[in-house]
Amino acid sequence: MEFVSSRQRLEAMLLHDPWKIEQESYPEPEVRSDWDMMPVDTPGSVIRLMKIGQEAGWQVKVQYSRGRSPHATTGVPGTLRHLIGVRFGHHPLTDHRGYAIATSPAAGRVSWTWDSTMIWGPGFPPYADCSITDFTAFLTMPDTSDEALKSWAGTLADIKANGEALQKSRDAARKAIRAAYDDASLATGMGGFPGVLAAAGRWAQIRALGRGLYEGEALRKIIDTRTARQKDGFR
């Protein structure tokens, strides 16, 4: 019989950690962008962006890759996807650079969408917070100075901030309209527009809550949707 000391037992326990997460290497891309190949048909949206860039004086390069991008928060490998990167540079009037990336699921139906963009230059730090529409505008900007680009990016940031504030206002108004509608329904025992119109002052109140944010058909849609949810028992 072999004797096992308490020290050996302790070492065995330390070596076997049930909470240890086994690390696995991240899967390599099936196709690298530097392999200079295009095994899929170039989507029309990519072709149009290339043409706009070329007509504006940019040198354009297209690269393809296929692999699994990490999840934005967990880092876990995602589903296999096609990616096409369109790079813009060597403009005769500016040293700025940019790229846009289109992506599609590799399995099943191919459906291309714009995934990300990036703009940068010697006096302009990397800027990725613009849509493909904004990126297209960048390609055709008449003023290519760093000052003009910074002003343009600042304007986009203001528009985004105002858009977020507007969405919060719309959400608050929609919630208040629903509450006023519910009060009218309870007060009259009727749902939909008959209940709202029968409750004294309620329709004027609801219209005031939606003024500038929800009017006409948009306001009617909120009430119709609320009526349907009440009939289904969701309050």
N, C-alpha and C positions, 0 to 999 in steps of 0.2 A: 504494500500500500504506500502510495507516494504522499509525503507530508507537504501541505501547502501552508505557508506562513501567512500571518495576518498582513504583512507587508506586501506579499504577492497578490493577495486578494484586493488590497487597496489599489495597487498598480493596475490590476485588471479592470477595476471599476473606473479608474481615471481614463484608461485607454478606450473604454466603451462609453461614449457619451450619447445617450438617447436623444438629446436635443440638438446634436450636431447636424447641420444642413449640408448634405452632400453637394459639392459644387461641380457643375458640369460646364464644359466649354461651350460658348455661344456658337450656334450653328453657322458655319461658313456660308457665304452667298453661293447660290448655284451658278450664277453668272456675275462676274465682276464688271464694273463699269469701264475698266481699263482694258478689257478684252476686245474692244472695238467690234462689236457685233450687234445686230438688230434682228432677233428671231421673231419679232411680231410686226404687224403692220403699224406704221406710224399713224397715230390718231389725227383726225382733222384739226382738233384744237391745237395740237403741237405744231402742225404744219402752218397754221395761220399765225401763231406767235412767231415762228421762225421768219416768216415772210415779212411781218411787221418790223422785226428787228433788222433784217437785212436791208429793207427799204429805208430805214432810219440811219444806216451807216455802220451797224454793228457786224462784227464777225461772229458767226453762230456755230456752235458745236453741239451735237446731240450725242448722248451716251445712254446706253441701256444696261440695266442690271436686274437680277431677280433674286429675292431673298426674303428674310423675315425681319421686319423692323421691331425693335423692342417696344413694349407697352410704355406709354408716357409716364405712368406712376409706378408700376411694379417692375418694369424692365424685362418681363417675361417675353420670350419670342412670340411674335404674332403669327398670323396666317401668311402663307407664301404669296408674294405679290410681285407684279411687274412694276418696274420704275423706269421712267424716261426723264433724264435731266437735260434741260436746254440751257446752255451756257452762252453768255453774251459778254464780249470784251473787245479790246483793240479798236475802240471807236476813234476816228480821226480827231475828234474835238474834246475827248475826255478820257481820263484814266479810270473812271468808275467801271465796276464789274457787276454782273448780276446773274442769277440763275433761277429757273422755275422747274419744279419737279411734278410730273404727272404720274399717277399710280392707278393700278387696276388689280383686282384679284387674279391670281394665276390660275385658279381652278374655277370651272364653271363659266358663266357668261362674262365676257370681257366688258368692263364698264370703266372708262377712264374719267378721273377727276383730278383737278389740281390739288396737290397735297401741301406744298410749301413754296416760298420764294425767299430770296436773299439779295440784298443790294449792299455794296460797300465800295470804298475808294480810299485813296491816300489820306484825305482829310475828312472822311465820312465813315464812322464806325459801322460794323455790320448791322443792317436793319432788316428784320424779318416780319414786321407787323403790317404787311400790306396784302391786299387781295390780288388776284390775277388781273383784275381791271386796273388797280393802282399800278401794278408792275408794268402793264402795257403802257400806261401813261408815262412811266419813268423812261421807257425805251424811246419815246417820241418827244421828250421834253426839249423845248427850244433853248433853255438856259441850262447848261451842264456844269455850272460852278458848284463848289461845295456849299456855298452860302445858299444858293437856290435850292439845292437838294435838302439841306437841313430845314429850310423854311417849309418846303413841301412836306417833309416827314412830320414836322410839327403840326401842320394843318391836318394831316391824316389822324394824328393822335387826338387832336381836338374834336374832330368829327366822330371818332370812335367813342370818346368820353361822353360827348353830347348824345350819341346814339344809345349808350348804356343808361344815361340819365332818363332819356325819353322812354326807354323800355320799362324802367322802374315806375315811371309815371303812368304808363299804360297798364301795367300790372295792378297798381294801386287803384286806378279808376275802374278797371274791370271787376275787382273784388268789391268795391263800393257799390257798383251797379247791381251786382248779384245780390248783395245784402239788402239794397233798397227794393229790389224785385221780390225777394223772399218776404219782406215786411208787408208789401202790398198784397201778396198772395195770401198771407195769413190773415190780414185785416179783412179781406173780401171773401175769402174762401174760394177764389177763382184763380186759375193760372193763366199764363200767357198775357197777351195784350188786353183782353177783357178785364182781367184782374188789376192790371196796372192802371188802366184808364178809369176803373170804377173807384179806385182809392184816391181820395181828394189830394191833389198836389203831388202825387207820386210820379206821374209822368214828367212833369216839369222838373222835379228833383233829379230823375234819372237822366234826362237830357242835359241838365246842367253838369252832372258828374262826368258825362262823356264829351262835353264840348271841347273841340279841338283835338280829341283823341279817338273817340268812337261816336260817329254820327251816321244817320241814315241806315243803310243796309248793314253796316258793321254793328251798330247798336241793336238792330233787330236780330242779328245772328246771335248775339250774346243772350238775349232774352229767350229766343227759340231753343238754344242749347240748354239753358237753365231749365226751361219748361220740360224738355225731354228727360233730363236727369231727375227732376222731381217725380215724374211719372214712373221712372225706373226705381225710385226709392233711394236715390243718392242725394243727400242734402249737404 
